[in-house]
């Protein structure tokens, strides 16, 4: 049989691919539990994005199924075994500082800019067109190929949990939701809260009272904005001067103003994916570090001293006594994704801890709990997604290595990541693209984008991969 030019097939569908990608990106598919309904359990936006993909599949002749408006699938081929392509259409909040509408899907300099462009709507559409190419070329397949579409990947994974309670588990598969060449290992991911214990404190009217402090919306995002409201019992000038000097010294942006007698401090940071907190500037931690320097009321002083001691300029857990690293997946990391304090309720931190595949979480959690007891904090709302690792000798890994080398001419290096993808839902599953080596990782950041040439190249790679795995 004549060799198939997979890139040529992708390029021949370029205009249609771009148009569908833009239309998907224009849907504001954010988790919205406040407005959830029985028909839209995670909000109308994510339901609309899921339905968009299912409608596209219906139009192009795939077998489609909506599974409780939490997930769905598109399928082609026949056979007992299933090759899964695991995607998601939900996105993280857009954040601030964009140079164009985060949901405008504007094209500039050969790139599509939008929240979800690289994580994960652009890659989802590349994988969809890869399936479409294989279908339209009419190749007989010995396995079914099933694109599984989730709507809660950026939060609690309720979509895949629900899906796999009702549907078959693929024999093998990949998630187009990370880096090329091949992600064969993913760190474990634990989300949890550290809650300040209630403590009787004596009010001291001579000290600054922290009325409210808040930063961050997701465990897995570095917060890019923080705000605090203070009652200052003396001339506010000193506090304002210190805040201005703090911003200048640390090269930060921020502002202050008075609202109903309260002094409001605001600070801007830089968002990044929680798997590597050091790539961002955590606005919450930076403002907490400043508040720690003030003479505030006893309860807030305890909270901000705790935050400053264990989390400011420290993302590896060294101060907490839980630092760990291995050769497969590298360092344990901690992202302080949510910070909250009020005078009435006390303080709370929302942490996203990503840990190496050889770490024993039970031991780490026990060490942490013992330290927290001494500091006056407790762990609540603990959830844990275990690490994932597929051996290099696995058929899936070997096949994808061959495909990547043939399509790029480059030797495929096996990678590990701190991010968590749907690949860990499968016993034999890996993350596979779409970010090519050398490209900046802009997931979860302002001006997120995907290079159109990369979108086409990824489509070609996915098409050959699907063909090779399923024939």
N, C-alpha and C positions, 0 to 999 in steps of 0.2 A: 504494500500500500504506500502511496506517495506520502511523504512526511507532511504533517499538518503545520501550517504557519499560523500558530495561535495568536501571535501579535497582530498579524494582518486581519484576522477575523475580528479581533477586538476593535481595531482602528476603523474597520468598515462600519461599525455600529457606534462610532464616537459621538455623533450629534445626539442620537437617541439616549445613549448612556448618560451624557452630561445633563440633558433635559430631565430625565427621571431622577437623577441624583439631586439636582437643584430643587425639584418639586418635593422630594422627601425631606431635604434639609430645611425647607420653609415651614414645615410643621413643627410647632413648639411642643415637642414631646417630653415635657418635664413631669416628673412625679407630682401629682396633685391630689393628695389624700383628703384634703379639706373639702374638695368638691367631688369626691368619688361617688359613684352610684353602682347599683347592681350590675349594670351593663358596662360600666367603665370603672372597674375596681381600683385602678391606679390613676384615674383622671382621664378626661376627654382627649388630651394631647397625645398620650402614649397609645390610646386606643385608635386614634385617627392614623397614627404612623403605622401601626400594625395592620390596620385595614387597608392602607395604601399598598403595602407589599402584597397582601392577599389578593387584592383586586388586580394588581399587576400580574400576579401568577395566574389568575383566572383568565385574563385577557390573552396570555401567551400559552395557554393550554396545559399548565401544570396541574397536578392534583393538589388541592389546597384544603386546609382545615384550620378553623379558629378554635382554640382550646381555652374556653372560658374568658375570652378577651384579655387574658394574661400572656398568652403566647400563641404561636401558630406554626404551621409548616407548609412548605411547597415541596413537591416531590416529582421525580421522574425516574424511569427505569423499572426493572423488575428483578425479583430475586428475594431470597430469604434475608440476606445481610443488608445492612443499611450503612452507607457512608454519610456521616453527619457533617453539615456545615453550619456552625453555631454562631449566630449573629444577634445583635440587639439594636433596637431603634430608639431607646430612651437616651436622654442626654443629661449632663450635669447642668446646673444653673449657669447662665452666660457670664456672670460677673461684670466688672466694669472695664472701661478703657478701650473698647473696640473702636476701630477706625471706620467700620461700616456696620450695618444692621446685622446682629448675630444670627438672625434668621432670614437674611436677605439672599444668601447664597450668591453673593456678588463674585464675578470673575475678574481678577486683576493679575496681570503678569503671568498668565498661564496657571493660576491657582484658583480654586473655589474656596471662598471664605465663609464659614458658618460654624456655629456650635454643632458638633457631631460630624464635621467633615472628615476627620481622621479617626474619630471614636464615637460611633462606629457605623454611621450611616453611609459614608462614602465607601468603605470596605464592604458593607452589606450589599450595596448596589453593584460593586465589582464582582462579588461572588454570585449575585443573581444573574448578571450578564454572562458570567462563565457557564452557569448551568444552561442558560438560554442558547449559548453557542453550541454546547454539546448536544442539546436537544435538536436544534435546527440542522446540525450536520448529520443527524440521523444515525449515530453510532449505536449498535446494540450493546446493552450493558447487562452484566451478570449480577449486579447489585443495584438496589435502589439508592438514589442520591436524594437526601432530604435536607433542605435548608430549614433549620429551626430558628424561629424569630422570637426573641425575648423582649420584655418591656420593663424589666426591673433590675438590669445588670448593675446599674450605678448605685443601687441601694441595697436591697435585702435578698435579691435573687428569688423572690416569690414566684416569678414567672417559670423558671426552669424546675423549681420544686413542684409546682402544680403540673407542669407539662409531663414530667417523667412519672408522676403518679397515674397518669392516664394513657400515656403513649409509650411506644417501644424505645428501648435504649439502643442507639447506634452501635455497631460493632467497633467502629473506629471513626475518627473525624478530626476536623481542624476548625479553629476559630480565627477568622480574619480580623484580629483585634489587638495586634501587638506589633512586633518587629519581624522583618525578614533578617536572616534566612529562616531559622526554625527555633521556636521556644520549646525546649523539651523539659524544662523544669520551672515551676512557679512556687514562690514562697507561700507559706501559710498566711492567712489574713484573719486577725482577730480585731473586732470592733467592740469597744466597751466604754463605759463612763466611770470616771472617778468623782465621787460625790463627797463634798465636805460634810462631816458629821455636824449635827446640831450642837451648838455650844452656847452656854449662857455667858454673855459678855456684858461688862459694865459700860454703859454709855459714857463717853467722854466728849463733852460739847466743845472742847478745845481742839479736837482733832477733825480732820476732813472726813466726811462720811461719803463712802461710795454707795450711791443709790442703785446704780445699775451699770453693768458692763456686759457687752455682748460682741461676739465675733464668730463668723463661720456658720455654714449651713450643712456641710456634709463631712462625715468622717474622713473620706478619701480625697479631700481637696485642701490645699493650703489656703487659709483665709486671706482675702485681699483687702479686707476692711474691718475696722474695729471702732467701737464707740463706747464712751463712758460718760456717765452723768454724776457730778459731784456736788455736794453741799459744802462750801468752804466758809468756815466761821470767822474769817478775817479777810483782809484785803487780798483779792484774787491775783494781784499783780505778780507776786512772787511765783505762784504756780504757773502763770502764763509765761513768765520769763524762762522758767526752768523747762517748760514744755517746748518752747521755741528753740532753746539751746539744744535740747535732746534731739529734736528733728534735724537741726542743722548738723550736729555732730555725727549723726548716723545716716545722713543724706536721705532723709525720708520726707514724704509729703503728708501734710495734715493741716487741721484747722481747729479753731476753738470759737465758741460763742456762748452767750447766756440765754437761757430759755426758762421763763417762769422762775427766775432766781437761781436756777441750777447752772453750774458751769459744765458745758459740754465739750469734750475732747474727742476729736476724730483723727484716725490715722489710716493711711493707705499703705497696703503692702503689695505683694505680687503673687498671684495665684499659680499653682502648679499641681501636678498629680501627686496624691498622697504617697505613692510608692517611693518617691525620692523627695522628701521635704526640703532638702537643701537647695533644690532648684528654684524655690520660691522665697518670698519674704513674708513670714507669718505675721500679719498685722496684729492679731490677737496677742501673740507672745511679745511683740515689740511694745504694744501699749501696756501690757501687764508689767513688763520690766520697768517702764516709767512709773507706773502707779506704785510699784514696790518701793520706790525711792522716796515717796511722800509719807508724811505722818498721818496715816489714815486710821479709821476705827479698827479695833482689835480683830474683829471677824474678817474684815477685808484684808487686813495686814497679814493674817495667817494664810489666807488663800493666795494672795499675790506673791508672798514670799515662797510658798510651796511651788507655784508655777515657775517663778524665776529660778529657783534652785535646781529643779529637776528637768525643765523643758526648754528654757531659753538657751539658744545656741547649742542645743544638745538633742540630736535626733537618733542617737544610737543606743540609748538606754544605759549609758555608763554610770550616771549618777544614781539610777534606780537599782543598779546591781544586776541588770539582766542583759548586758551586752553579749552578743554571740555572733559567730561567723562560721561559714563552712566553705569548702572549695566549690561546691555545686552552685549555690545561690548567693553567696556573699553575706553581707551584714544584715542583722536585724535592724529595722528602722521603725521609728515612731513618728506619726504625724498627729499633731494636736489640731484636729480639724474643727472642733466646736468648743468655744469657751463662753461660759455664762456665770454671772454673779449678780445677786440682788441683795440688798440689805435685809430683806425679809426672809429669803430662802437660802442664802449662802451661795457657795460656788459649786460649779460642775464643769468637768472637762470631758470632751468626747475624743477618744483616742483611736487611731487606726494603726495597729501594730502588724508589721509584716516580718515573718520570721523564716529562717532557713529550713530546708527540708529535713535536716538531721536534728533539729532542736526538739526537746520534749516540752510541750506547752504546759503540761501539768506542773512540772518542776518550776518553770518560769513564773507561772501564775502564783504559786505558793510563795516564792521569793518576794514577788511584788506585793502580795496581800500582807505579808509580815511587815514590810516597810511602811505601807499605807496605814496600818493600825497605829504605828508610832506617830505618824504625821497627822492623824485625825481625818483620814479619808477611807472610803470603802469602794469596792468594785460593784457596779451594777450593770445590767443589760449586756452581759458578756455573750458574744457569739463568735464562733470559730470555724473558719473554712480551712481544712487541713491542706498541707503542701501537696504538690503534684509533681510526679517525675516519671517520664517514659524512657526506657532504655534505648540507646542508640541503635541496637540491633533490630529493633521493632520494624516490621514491614512498613508501617505507616511512615516512620522517620526515614527509612531508606528510600522509599518512593519519593517523598517530598524533597529529599536531598538531590536525587537525580533530576527531578523536574526543575528545581531552582537553578542547578548548574547549567542545564540545557537552555533555559530561558535567559540567563544573565551572563553566562560564561565565567561565573565566579564560583570558587569553591565554597560550599555552604558550611558555615560555622554554627555549631549548636550553642544556643544561648539559654541563659536563665534570667528570670525577671522577678521584680518585686510585685508587679501587677498581677491581678487575678483575672483570668478569662474563663469563658464557658468551657474551654477545653478540659478543665479540671472536673467537669461533670462526667466525663467519659474515662473509662479505665485506660483506653488507648486513644488519647486525644492530645493534640499539641496546638499551640498558637502559631499562626503562619501569616506574617505580614500584618498590615500593608506598608509599614514604615521601612523604607530601604536604608541600608547603611549610609551614614553621612548626612541624612536628612534630619533637621531639627525636630524634636518631639514637642509638638504644640498642643497635645491633648490636654483638656481641662484648663487651657490658658486663653487669654484674650487673643483675638485674631487667629483662632484655630483655622487651619486650612489643609487642603490636599492638592498636591501638584497633579494637574490633569494628565501629564505624561506618565506619572506614577500610577494613576488610577487605571490607565489603559494597560500598562505593563503588568499590574497586579491582576487585572482581569484575564490576561493571557496565561499567567502562571496558574491561577485558580482553575481555568478551563482545562489545561493539560493535567493538573493534579486530579481533578474530578474524573477525567477520562481514564487516567492511569489507575486510579484506585478502584474504579467501578467496573472496568471492562473484564 
